[in-house]
Amino acid sequence: MYVILHTRIRQLPGPGRVVTTGYPDPVPGEIPYPSHLYTKRLSGLRSLTYDERCARLVINRLELRRLHADLTLCYKIIHGLVLSSCDRFFTIVYDHTTRGHSLKLFVPSSRVNCRQHFFAVRLIDVWNSLPEDVVAAQQLSSFVNRLKCVDLSKFLLGKP
């Protein structure tokens, strides 16, 4: 069942991830993501809540998985592991008098509300809150492993 779940639910492509789906707008406190609906179809899990189904399947909530994927892509862009230049997405603040780690990202001002949901803007607060040892990881695998230990619950919209 776990393999089927991961093959049916994929990350949405594109920088803004704006895709029209057949799902209704989320009710505050309840997020009807595809994994929320798909895990209900698995035998024996229909009567469980989404959090209980995630615990039974040993997976994280979809929102947290997407945030981890975004942070991993951000790490790849900043450290030059992808073909795209870091300057196209982010402005790194090289002022070492700031609190936190040495790879802080500049938050651009925006007059348009839709820009807040663009990949390079919505991720800046999360990236800037990461500890130094996570951001300064020498390898991608060590970054991913250290990222799993960081509590990102304050950046999630749904229930923890």
N, C-alpha and C positions, 0 to 999 in steps of 0.2 A: 504494500500500500504506500509506503514511503516513497518508492521510486515513481509510482504513478503520480503522486502529489507534486513532486518536483518537476516532472515532465509536462504536466498540464498547466502549472502556474509559473510564469516567467516574468522577469523584469521587463517593464515597459521601455521601449526604445526611445531615444530622443532626449535632448537636453532638458526640456520642460516637462516631459512625461505627461503631456496633455492628450489624453485619449478618451473619446466618447465611448462609454460602455452602456449596456442596457440596465445598469444598476441605478437605483434611486439615489438622490443626494443623501449623504450620511446624516443620521440623527445624532445630536450631541451625545457623546458617551457610547455610541454604538457605531461600529464601522463595518459596513457590509462589503468587505473586500472579496475578491474571487476565492481566496483560500478559506475564508469564513463560510462561504456557501458550498465550496467543493468538499471540505472535510465533513460536512453534514451528510454527504452522500455515501461515505464509507460505512460499511456494515458495522453495527454495534456502537457507532459514535453519534448517531442522530440525536439522542436525548441529552447529550453532554453540552456544556457551554463551550464557546470557542477556546477559552483559556484551558479548559479541561482537555479538549481535543488536542490542542498543541502540546500539552504536557504528556498525553498518552502517546502521541506520535513522535515525541522528543524533537520538536521543532520550535523555533521562536515565532512570535507573531509576525505577520507579513510586513507590517510597518517597520519593525526592528530589522528584519532581513533587508529591506530596501535601504534603510539608513546605513547599515553596514556596507552594502554594495556601493552606495554613493560615496561614503568615506574612503573606501578602498580605491575607487576611481579617482578621487581627489588626491590621494597619496601617490597614485601612479602619475597623475598629471604634474604634480609639484616636483616629484623626483625624476621626471623625464623618462618614465617607463612606457609612455605612449608617444605616438608620432606628433600629437598636437602640442603646441607650445603652451607653457604655463601662463604666459602673458596674455593669451587669448581669453582666459577664463578668470584669472585671479591677479591681484596685486599684493605681493608679499611686503609686509612692513618690516624693514630692516633695523628699526629702532630697538636697541637691546635694553632700553629702560622700561619697557612694558612688562607687566606681570605675565606669567605663563611661559609658554615655550618660545623658541626663537623663530618659528615659521608662522607667525600670526598673519592672518589675511585681512586686508583692508576691506571695510564694509562700504560699498559705494552707495551714494544717495540716489534715491529713485523717486520720481514724481508719479510714476505709473504703478498701480497696485499689482498688475499682473507680473511685473518683473521680480517681485518678491518670491515667486514660485519657480523661477529659473534656477537651474542646477547650481550655477556659480554664486547665487545670492542666498538661497535657502540653506546652503551647507556651511556658510562662513561662521555663524555662531556656534554650531556644533564642533567644527574643526578647531576654532579658537579656544574652546573649553577643554580640549583633550590634554592630558598630561604630557610633559616633555618626553618621557621615555617611550610613549606610544608614537608620537610624531617623528621622533628622531631615530626610529628603528632603521637599521641598515638594510634589511631585506623585507620584501613584501610579506613573506610568510610570518616573520616575527611581528610585523605590524598587525596582521590579521589576528594572530594569537593574542597579542596584547590588547587589541580592540575588544575582544570578547570579554575581557575582565572589567571594562569600563562601564559604569552605569549611565545609560543614555535615556533613562525613563522620563526625565524632565523635557525631552525634546519630542516625545511621542504624543500624538493627539488622543489616542484611545486609552482605555484603562490599562494599567501596568500588568 
